[in-house]
Amino acid sequence: VATRYGCEMQGATEVAMTNLDVLGYLDEIPVCVAYEFNGERVDNFPVTPKLEQCKPIYVKLPGWKSDTRGITKFEDLPEAAQNYVKRLEDLVGCKIKYISVGPERDACIVRK
């Protein structure tokens, strides 16, 4: 929710995702998709005074339980990792063009 808001405010058309490699050990990955405020679902990023009273609503996406370091093409990522990236794109409303898959400067997938 916060990333979508940031992209909207900045007019971003593409974004970079860092640290995909560190998620490889997880069975599930929680993603905040909305907030609950006073018992109601809020899909937009709330103003700060309301945010302090909000409870995040998460969906859990499946993990891929494998190492992604060294992968240079999106198509070579585990299917669950590809699905994770695509789901985040849908949620954020912006293409994820760069995906870092390791700590090295060149450990990055560049999508067309």
Protein Blocks (a to p, Z undefined) as FASTA:
>chain_A
ZZmmmmmmnopabdcdehklmmmmpfbdcddfbdceehiacfbdcdfklmmmpccddddd
ddehiafehiabfklpcfklmmmmmmmmmmnopacfbccfbjbfklccddZZ
